Amino acid sequence: MKMKNLLMVVGAAATFGAVSIITTQVHADTSVPVYRLYNKNTGEHFYTKNSAERANLNRVGWRDEGLGWNSATSGKAVYRVYNPNARGGDHYYTLSKYEAQSLVSKGWRWDNGGKAAFYSGGSTNLYVAYNPNAQSGSHNYTTNTYEQNSLLNVGWKYGAVAWKTMGTPAATVAPKKVDINVTGVGGSEQSVPGSYRFLYSNKAFDNKNLSTPAAIEFSADVSLSGGSSDYENQFVIAGNSGTTSGQIGVELHYQAGNDSNFAQGRINVTTINFPAGAGTSGQQFYSVKTNAPRIANSQSVRLQVKYFTSGYMQTFVNGTLVGQYKSKLVPGGNAYILHDYTNAKSTIKNIQVKKNGKIVNPVTQGSSPLTSQTFTNKTLVAAY
């Protein structure tokens, strides 16, 4: 049952906060395409109507994501400014020339020679969302309500209409799976199309009213500390009927460094979801929630994992929901709780198991009740 984890989340100090949005009513008869590109090294999306600029960025490693929207050729000007002090650089777009000038006075630079990058006009909303944990790519612009709501669900802020556009083709706004075909080195899944294992995701919660008691629930007070550059523990409910029985849980992880895109330099929180029967091509993922609490070294936190017979799972840290996703668990008898520690010392206390809302303690390690124990570089399997 041991699982290997690689972990990344987009996050850093924000360069700019909430912005003032001006609503415009503009009639525009013509439009030009605005292209959208993505820099995987900084997390920034870039938007341009200049096809030569698009081609050049694509050549130097930006990922071309096609048409972002159709922009009016006249109307209220949208300005683009550039922050050279952000890691990797960062662009910001605004209807307010005053706001753009204020940023320039603080060290930002006019982009596009201070002229309009686009124009606001048309009847289609273009939304902006703000990531308070990101330095580069801290603002995202989209006409896709699915994308906008997904970002807001994982901790992005603001969520207002930035300006108006002439629309976007239906094929561009169709919902897509999260992080499809994005896998990393470390497992057999890395070359399997559609595999979700070993990826780094801010997957939006699955919507479901889960007010009824969970079929099974594990909770405990857990702390994590270590002296190496990379250490972790995992608090998981796992089936015991083989590798296809499923595992769900929550993890604490630390990686040294100062690269915020990898959540380095702090203990971060991850939801683990390996549904039963998913295999290497199923939706197995580690989801790093941007709104999860940050954990200090040696800090004890209450970890809680729930599984519902309706086929959903939930994870909590100190009572804060950090994951809710569709899943499938096949216990194959008594379920087990798996603690996997790598290069770390961790203490577990006050472990509790509930079935259908009722406590079923004691939890045992072998034949002995498990109440409190400290582990270093080992795996604990506890039964109830």
C-alpha positions in Angstrom: 0.0 0.0 0.0 3.0 2.4 0.2 2.6 5.4 -2.0 5.2 7.7 -3.4 4.4 11.4 -3.6 5.7 14.4 -5.6 4.1 17.7 -4.8 3.7 21.2 -6.4 1.3 24.1 -5.9 1.3 27.5 -7.5 1.8 30.1 -4.8 3.8 33.1 -3.7 3.4 36.6 -2.3 0.9 38.6 -4.4 2.1 41.6 -6.3 -1.2 43.4 -6.4 -4.6 43.0 -4.7 -8.2 43.6 -5.7 -8.7 46.0 -8.6 -11.4 48.5 -9.5 -13.6 47.2 -12.3 -15.4 49.7 -14.7 -18.4 48.4 -16.5 -18.7 49.6 -20.1 -21.6 49.6 -22.6 -19.9 49.7 -26.0 -21.2 48.9 -29.4 -18.6 47.3 -31.6 -19.2 45.7 -35.0 -15.8 44.1 -35.7 -13.5 41.9 -33.6 -10.0 40.5 -33.6 -8.8 37.2 -31.9 -6.9 37.4 -28.7 -4.6 34.4 -28.2 -3.8 32.8 -24.8 -0.4 31.3 -23.9 0.8 29.7 -20.7 4.3 29.7 -19.1 4.6 26.4 -17.1 7.7 27.8 -15.3 6.0 30.8 -13.8 2.3 29.9 -13.9 1.4 33.0 -15.9 -1.1 33.2 -18.7 -0.4 35.8 -21.3 -2.9 37.3 -23.7 -2.1 39.0 -27.1 -3.7 39.8 -30.4 -0.3 40.0 -32.1 0.2 36.8 -34.0 4.0 37.4 -34.3 4.2 37.9 -30.5 2.2 34.7 -30.1 4.6 32.7 -32.4 7.7 34.0 -30.7 6.5 33.1 -27.2 5.6 29.6 -28.5 9.1 29.2 -29.9 10.7 30.0 -26.6 8.7 27.5 -24.6 5.3 29.1 -23.8 2.4 26.7 -24.4 -0.1 27.9 -27.0 -3.6 27.5 -25.6 -5.3 28.9 -28.7 -8.0 31.5 -28.8 -8.8 33.3 -25.5 -11.6 35.5 -26.7 -12.6 37.8 -29.6 -11.8 41.5 -28.8 -13.7 44.5 -30.1 -11.7 46.8 -32.3 -13.1 49.9 -30.6 -14.5 50.9 -27.3 -13.0 51.4 -23.8 -9.3 50.8 -23.8 -7.8 47.9 -21.8 -4.2 48.6 -20.8 -1.4 46.1 -20.2 1.5 46.7 -17.7 4.5 44.6 -16.8 6.2 43.9 -13.5 9.9 43.2 -14.0 10.4 42.5 -10.3 8.1 39.5 -10.1 9.8 36.1 -10.4 9.8 35.4 -14.1 7.9 38.7 -14.7 4.2 39.3 -14.6 1.6 41.1 -16.7 -1.6 42.9 -15.5 -4.6 44.1 -17.5 -6.9 46.9 -16.5 -9.6 49.3 -17.9 -8.4 52.0 -15.5 -5.6 54.1 -17.0 -5.2 55.7 -13.5 -4.6 52.3 -12.0 -2.1 51.4 -14.7 -0.3 54.7 -14.2 -0.2 54.1 -10.4 1.5 50.7 -11.0 4.0 52.3 -13.4 4.9 54.9 -10.7 5.7 52.0 -8.4 8.1 50.2 -10.7 5.9 48.5 -13.3 6.4 49.2 -17.0 4.0 50.2 -19.7 3.5 47.4 -22.1 2.5 47.9 -25.7 3.9 51.4 -25.5 1.2 52.6 -23.1 -1.4 52.1 -25.9 -4.5 50.0 -25.6 -3.8 46.3 -25.7 -7.4 45.4 -26.3 -10.8 47.1 -26.2 -13.9 46.4 -24.1 -16.9 45.9 -26.2 -19.6 43.4 -26.9 -22.0 41.4 -24.8 -19.8 38.5 -23.4 -18.3 38.8 -19.9 -14.6 38.4 -19.4 -13.9 37.4 -15.8 -10.9 38.1 -13.6 -9.8 36.0 -10.7 -6.9 36.8 -8.3 -4.6 34.3 -6.6 -3.3 35.9 -3.3 -0.5 33.3 -3.1 1.0 33.9 -6.5 3.6 36.4 -7.7 3.6 35.7 -11.4 0.3 34.9 -13.0 -1.6 36.2 -10.0 -4.6 37.3 -12.2 -6.4 35.0 -14.6 -8.7 36.3 -17.4 -11.3 34.1 -19.0 -14.8 34.1 -20.6 -15.2 30.5 -19.5 -17.5 30.4 -16.4 -16.4 26.8 -15.7 -12.8 27.8 -15.5 -13.6 30.9 -13.4 -15.7 28.9 -10.9 -13.1 26.2 -10.6 -10.5 28.8 -9.6 -12.8 30.4 -7.1 -13.5 27.0 -5.6 -9.8 26.3 -4.9 -9.1 29.6 -3.2 -8.7 32.3 -5.9 -10.4 35.6 -5.0 -12.4 38.5 -6.4 -14.3 36.9 -9.3 -15.6 40.0 -11.0 -16.3 41.0 -14.6 -13.1 42.6 -15.9 -14.5 43.9 -19.2 -16.7 42.9 -22.2 -15.7 40.8 -25.2 -17.2 39.8 -28.5 -17.4 36.2 -27.5 -15.5 33.0 -27.8 -16.2 29.9 -29.9 -18.1 27.1 -28.1 -15.2 24.7 -28.5 -12.9 26.9 -26.5 -15.2 27.2 -23.4 -16.1 23.5 -23.1 -15.2 22.1 -19.7 -12.0 20.1 -19.6 -10.7 17.5 -17.2 -8.2 18.8 -14.6 -4.5 18.2 -15.4 -5.3 15.5 -18.0 -2.2 13.7 -19.3 0.0 15.6 -16.9 2.2 13.1 -15.0 5.6 13.1 -13.5 8.7 11.0 -13.1 8.4 8.3 -10.5 5.8 5.7 -11.5 4.6 3.6 -14.3 1.7 6.0 -14.9 4.0 8.7 -16.2 3.6 7.6 -19.9 -0.1 6.5 -19.7 -2.4 9.0 -21.4 -5.2 10.1 -19.0 -3.3 9.1 -15.8 -3.7 11.4 -12.9 -1.2 9.9 -10.5 1.9 11.8 -9.5 0.4 15.1 -10.7 0.1 18.4 -8.9 -3.5 19.7 -8.9 -5.7 22.3 -7.6 -8.7 20.3 -8.7 -12.1 21.9 -7.8 -14.2 20.1 -5.2 -16.9 17.9 -6.5 -20.3 19.3 -5.5 -22.4 17.0 -3.3 -24.4 17.4 -0.1 -22.7 15.0 2.3 -24.7 15.8 5.4 -25.4 12.1 6.4 -22.8 10.3 8.6 -19.8 8.9 6.8 -19.7 5.1 6.3 -16.2 5.2 7.7 -14.2 8.1 9.3 -10.6 8.2 10.7 -9.2 11.1 12.7 -6.1 11.8 14.8 -3.8 14.6 16.1 -0.7 14.4 13.9 2.6 16.3 13.9 5.4 16.2 11.4 9.1 17.2 11.7 12.3 16.4 9.9 15.9 17.4 9.2 16.2 16.5 5.6 15.2 18.5 2.5 12.2 16.4 1.7 9.9 14.6 4.1 6.3 13.6 4.5 3.6 11.6 6.2 0.3 10.3 4.9 -3.0 9.8 6.9 -4.9 7.4 4.7 -7.9 5.0 4.8 -7.0 2.1 2.6 -8.8 -1.0 1.6 -7.0 -4.3 2.2 -8.2 -6.4 -0.7 -5.2 -5.8 -2.9 -3.9 -2.9 -5.0 -7.2 -2.2 -6.6 -9.1 -1.5 -3.4 -8.5 2.2 -3.2 -6.9 4.7 -0.9 -8.1 8.1 0.3 -6.5 10.5 2.7 -4.7 13.7 3.6 -0.9 14.3 3.7 1.6 16.7 5.2 4.7 17.3 3.1 7.8 19.4 3.3 10.4 20.3 0.6 13.3 22.6 1.1 13.9 25.6 -1.1 12.2 28.9 -1.9 10.4 28.2 -5.1 6.7 29.0 -4.3 5.5 27.1 -7.4 6.6 23.9 -5.6 5.3 25.1 -2.2 8.9 24.8 -1.0 10.0 26.0 2.4 6.8 25.1 4.3 4.8 22.1 5.3 1.8 22.0 3.0 -1.5 20.0 2.8 -2.5 17.5 0.1 -5.6 15.5 -0.5 -4.9 11.9 -1.7 -7.5 10.1 -3.8 -6.7 6.8 -5.5 -10.2 5.3 -6.1 -10.6 1.5 -6.2 -10.2 0.1 -9.7 -8.8 3.3 -11.2 -5.6 1.6 -12.3 -2.8 3.6 -14.0 -5.1 5.3 -16.4 -7.8 6.4 -13.8 -8.3 9.5 -11.9 -5.7 9.1 -9.2 -4.4 12.4 -7.9 -2.8 14.5 -5.2 -4.7 17.7 -4.9 -3.0 20.7 -3.3 -5.7 23.1 -2.0 -4.6 26.7 -2.0 -7.0 27.5 0.8 -5.7 24.7 3.1 -4.1 25.8 6.3 -0.3 26.0 6.3 1.4 23.8 8.9 4.4 24.7 11.0 7.3 22.3 11.8 6.2 20.0 14.7 2.8 21.6 14.8 0.1 19.2 15.8 -3.0 19.3 13.7 -6.2 17.3 13.6 -6.4 15.2 10.4 -9.7 13.7 9.4 -10.7 11.5 6.5 -14.3 10.4 5.6 -15.7 8.0 3.1 -19.4 7.9 2.1 -21.3 5.0 0.6 -22.6 7.5 -2.1 -19.0 7.3 -3.5 -17.5 10.5 -2.2 -14.6 11.3 0.2 -13.7 14.3 2.3 -10.5 15.4 4.1 -10.1 18.0 6.8 -7.3 19.7 8.7 -8.3 21.3 12.0 -11.9 21.1 10.9 -11.2 22.9 7.6 -12.4 21.0 4.5 -9.4 20.6 2.2 -10.8 18.0 -0.2 -14.1 16.6 -1.5 -14.1 14.3 -4.5 -15.8 11.4 -6.1 -14.1 8.1 -5.1 -14.5 4.4 -4.5 -13.2 2.4 -1.5 -13.3 -1.4 -1.3 -12.3 -2.4 2.2 -12.4 -6.2 1.7 -13.1 -6.7 5.4 -11.8 -4.4 8.1 -10.4 -1.1 6.7 -6.9 -0.1 7.6 -5.2 3.2 8.4 -1.8 3.6 6.8 0.9 6.0 8.0 3.8 6.4 5.6 6.7 8.4 6.9 9.7 9.4 4.8 12.8 11.1 6.4 10.5 12.3 9.1 9.5 12.0 12.7 5.8 12.1 13.4 3.6 11.7 16.5 0.1 10.5 16.4 -2.4 10.9 19.3 -6.1 10.5 20.0 -6.8 8.3 17.0 -10.5 7.6 16.5 -12.6 5.6 14.1 -16.3 6.0 13.4 -18.6 3.8 11.3 -21.9 5.4 10.3 -21.3 8.1 12.9 -20.6 5.8 15.8 -17.2 5.3 17.5 -15.8 1.8 17.0 -12.6 2.1 19.0 -10.2 0.8 20.1 -7.8 1.0 17.2 -5.0 -1.5 17.5 -1.4 -2.0 16.3 -1.1 -5.7 16.2 -2.9 -6.9 19.3 -2.2 -3.7 21.4 -4.5 -0.7 21.6 -3.0 2.3 19.8 -3.4 5.6 21.7 -0.2 7.5 21.1 3.1 6.8 19.3 6.0 8.5 17.6 7.5 7.1 14.4 10.6 7.8 12.4 11.1 6.6 8.8 8.6 3.7 9.1 5.1 2.7 8.1 2.4 2.0 10.6 -0.7 -0.1 9.7 -3.4 0.1 12.3 -6.7 -2.0 12.3 -10.0 -1.6 14.1 
